Amino acid sequence: MRGRRGSQSGHGFLRDGDPVTVHPFIEAEQQAGHSVKRACELLRVSRAAFYARRNGEPGPRAVRDAELT
């Protein structure tokens, strides 16, 4: 059974919502001509947060967290 892996073998490769791993992936997909909207939906990431991070601004969650402290 060469090449076959368990269903969990890739689990966690791109962790849902983790900006460290997900945002560079979305950026690469955009450069390849794919939809940022669809990539964000599939990876469960806010488009607003993606674009804010890309522009060097804090995302909506970071802004809310700062207001609470």
C-alpha positions as protocol buffer text, in pm:
chain_id: "A"
residue {
  index: 1
  type: MET
  ca { x: 0 y: 0 z: 0 }
}
residue {
  index: 2
  type: ARG
  ca { x: 263 y: 246 z: -102 }
}
residue {
  index: 3
  type: GLY
  ca { x: 157 y: 608 z: -96 }
}
residue {
  index: 4
  type: ARG
  ca { x: -146 y: 551 z: 122 }
}
residue {
  index: 5
  type: ARG
  ca { x: -162 y: 716 z: 458 }
}
residue {
  index: 6
  type: GLY
  ca { x: -413 y: 734 z: 735 }
}
residue {
  index: 7
  type: SER
  ca { x: -683 y: 997 z: 712 }
}
residue {
  index: 8
  type: GLN
  ca { x: -513 y: 1202 z: 985 }
}
residue {
  index: 9
  type: SER
  ca { x: -165 y: 1213 z: 826 }
}
residue {
  index: 10
  type: GLY
  ca { x: -197 y: 1573 z: 709 }
}
residue {
  index: 11
  type: HIS
  ca { x: -408 y: 1687 z: 1002 }
}
residue {
  index: 12
  type: GLY
  ca { x: -271 y: 2012 z: 1141 }
}
residue {
  index: 13
  type: PHE
  ca { x: -42 y: 2092 z: 846 }
}
residue {
  index: 14
  type: LEU
  ca { x: -220 y: 2424 z: 802 }
}
residue {
  index: 15
  type: ARG
  ca { x: -389 y: 2487 z: 1133 }
}
residue {
  index: 16
  type: ASP
  ca { x: -726 y: 2657 z: 1093 }
}
residue {
  index: 17
  type: GLY
  ca { x: -703 y: 3022 z: 1180 }
}
residue {
  index: 18
  type: ASP
  ca { x: -330 y: 3022 z: 1263 }
}
residue {
  index: 19
  type: PRO
  ca { x: -201 y: 3340 z: 1095 }
}
residue {
  index: 20
  type: VAL
  ca { x: 162 y: 3226 z: 1109 }
}
residue {
  index: 21
  type: THR
  ca { x: 94 y: 2934 z: 877 }
}
residue {
  index: 22
  type: VAL
  ca { x: -227 y: 3032 z: 700 }
}
residue {
  index: 23
  type: HIS
  ca { x: -164 y: 3392 z: 591 }
}
residue {
  index: 24
  type: PRO
  ca { x: 155 y: 3319 z: 389 }
}
residue {
  index: 25
  type: PHE
  ca { x: -29 y: 3030 z: 224 }
}
residue {
  index: 26
  type: ILE
  ca { x: -320 y: 3257 z: 128 }
}
residue {
  index: 27
  type: GLU
  ca { x: -74 y: 3514 z: -7 }
}
residue {
  index: 28
  type: ALA
  ca { x: 88 y: 3247 z: -224 }
}
residue {
  index: 29
  type: GLU
  ca { x: -251 y: 3133 z: -349 }
}
residue {
  index: 30
  type: GLN
  ca { x: -338 y: 3492 z: -440 }
}
residue {
  index: 31
  type: GLN
  ca { x: -12 y: 3526 z: -635 }
}
residue {
  index: 32
  type: ALA
  ca { x: -106 y: 3209 z: -823 }
}
residue {
  index: 33
  type: GLY
  ca { x: -435 y: 3373 z: -927 }
}
residue {
  index: 34
  type: HIS
  ca { x: -667 y: 3199 z: -680 }
}
residue {
  index: 35
  type: SER
  ca { x: -943 y: 3364 z: -482 }
}
residue {
  index: 36
  type: VAL
  ca { x: -847 y: 3510 z: -144 }
}
residue {
  index: 37
  type: LYS
  ca { x: -1212 y: 3498 z: -41 }
}
residue {
  index: 38
  type: ARG
  ca { x: -1238 y: 3125 z: -111 }
}
residue {
  index: 39
  type: ALA
  ca { x: -902 y: 3047 z: 55 }
}
residue {
  index: 40
  type: CYS
  ca { x: -1009 y: 3236 z: 367 }
}
residue {
  index: 41
  type: GLU
  ca { x: -1342 y: 3052 z: 374 }
}
residue {
  index: 42
  type: LEU
  ca { x: -1176 y: 2712 z: 339 }
}
residue {
  index: 43
  type: LEU
  ca { x: -914 y: 2787 z: 603 }
}
residue {
  index: 44
  type: ARG
  ca { x: -1161 y: 2961 z: 837 }
}
residue {
  index: 45
  type: VAL
  ca { x: -974 y: 3290 z: 842 }
}
residue {
  index: 46
  type: SER
  ca { x: -1119 y: 3640 z: 837 }
}
residue {
  index: 47
  type: ARG
  ca { x: -1040 y: 3827 z: 516 }
}
residue {
  index: 48
  type: ALA
  ca { x: -1019 y: 4147 z: 720 }
}
residue {
  index: 49
  type: ALA
  ca { x: -750 y: 3992 z: 941 }
}
residue {
  index: 50
  type: PHE
  ca { x: -561 y: 3861 z: 638 }
}
residue {
  index: 51
  type: TYR
  ca { x: -553 y: 4202 z: 469 }
}
residue {
  index: 52
  type: ALA
  ca { x: -475 y: 4385 z: 794 }
}
residue {
  index: 53
  type: ARG
  ca { x: -177 y: 4157 z: 863 }
}
residue {
  index: 54
  type: ARG
  ca { x: -61 y: 4196 z: 503 }
}
residue {
  index: 55
  type: ASN
  ca { x: -70 y: 4575 z: 540 }
}
residue {
  index: 56
  type: GLY
  ca { x: 110 y: 4565 z: 875 }
}
residue {
  index: 57
  type: GLU
  ca { x: -197 y: 4661 z: 1076 }
}
residue {
  index: 58
  type: PRO
  ca { x: -345 y: 4470 z: 1368 }
}
residue {
  index: 59
  type: GLY
  ca { x: -641 y: 4252 z: 1275 }
}
residue {
  index: 60
  type: PRO
  ca { x: -991 y: 4295 z: 1420 }
}
residue {
  index: 61
  type: ARG
  ca { x: -924 y: 4040 z: 1694 }
}
residue {
  index: 62
  type: ALA
  ca { x: -599 y: 4207 z: 1797 }
}
residue {
  index: 63
  type: VAL
  ca { x: -777 y: 4544 z: 1816 }
}
residue {
  index: 64
  type: ARG
  ca { x: -1053 y: 4398 z: 2039 }
}
residue {
  index: 65
  type: ASP
  ca { x: -797 y: 4224 z: 2259 }
}
residue {
  index: 66
  type: ALA
  ca { x: -604 y: 4550 z: 2304 }
}
residue {
  index: 67
  type: GLU
  ca { x: -923 y: 4728 z: 2407 }
}
residue {
  index: 68
  type: LEU
  ca { x: -980 y: 4470 z: 2680 }
}
residue {
  index: 69
  type: THR
  ca { x: -639 y: 4518 z: 2841 }
}
